[in-house]
Amino acid sequence: MRVGGGNGEAGSRSTRMDHQTDGRRRILFVKLTNTKGSTVESPTVVETSIVLAVENNQPSVPRLK
């Protein structure tokens, strides 16, 4: 699993985690925000999303011009 850091914005913290199972890579995004500026104290909003990473490992076919 690989974890990325935050975005440095005051009152906001974002993290990205990569995870691979069954040969398929998934990416989890987590974002914590607080309008009062602290992501430790209440009220903190948690937003998450999970996406399936789509990769193309085949080289591109040269196109005719």
C-alpha positions as CSV (number, residue, x, y, z in Angstrom):
1,M,0.0,0.0,0.0
2,R,1.3,3.5,-0.9
3,V,0.1,6.5,1.0
4,G,0.4,10.1,-0.3
5,G,0.5,13.3,1.7
6,G,-1.8,16.3,2.2
7,N,-2.3,19.3,0.1
8,G,-1.1,21.9,2.6
9,E,-4.4,23.9,2.5
10,A,-5.4,25.3,5.9
11,G,-8.4,23.4,7.4
12,S,-8.1,20.6,4.8
13,R,-6.1,17.4,4.6
14,S,-6.1,14.9,1.7
15,T,-4.6,11.4,1.5
16,R,-4.3,8.9,-1.4
17,M,-3.8,5.2,-0.8
18,D,-3.0,2.6,-3.5
19,H,-4.0,-1.0,-2.9
20,Q,-3.8,-4.0,-5.2
21,T,-5.8,-7.3,-4.9
22,D,-6.6,-9.9,-7.5
23,G,-4.3,-8.1,-9.9
24,R,-6.6,-5.0,-9.9
25,R,-5.3,-1.7,-8.4
26,R,-7.7,0.4,-6.4
27,I,-7.1,4.0,-5.2
28,L,-8.7,5.3,-2.0
29,F,-9.0,9.1,-1.7
30,V,-9.7,10.6,1.8
31,K,-10.3,14.3,2.5
32,L,-10.8,15.9,5.9
33,T,-12.1,19.4,6.1
34,N,-13.2,21.8,8.8
35,T,-14.4,25.4,8.2
36,K,-12.9,26.4,11.6
37,G,-9.4,25.4,10.4
38,S,-8.7,22.3,12.5
39,T,-9.1,18.8,11.1
40,V,-8.5,17.4,14.6
41,E,-11.4,19.1,16.4
42,S,-15.1,19.1,15.6
43,P,-16.8,19.6,13.2
44,T,-14.7,17.7,10.7
45,V,-16.2,16.5,7.4
46,V,-14.8,13.3,5.9
47,E,-15.1,12.7,2.2
48,T,-14.0,9.4,0.6
49,S,-14.0,7.8,-2.8
50,I,-12.6,4.5,-4.2
51,V,-11.7,4.2,-7.8
52,L,-10.5,1.2,-9.9
53,A,-7.2,2.2,-11.6
54,V,-7.3,1.4,-15.3
55,E,-3.9,0.8,-16.9
56,N,-2.8,0.2,-20.4
57,N,0.4,-1.8,-20.4
58,Q,0.5,-2.3,-24.2
59,P,2.6,0.0,-26.3
60,S,0.8,2.4,-28.6
61,V,0.5,1.3,-32.2
62,P,2.1,3.8,-34.6
63,R,-0.5,5.7,-36.7
64,L,-0.2,6.6,-40.3
65,K,-0.1,10.3,-41.1
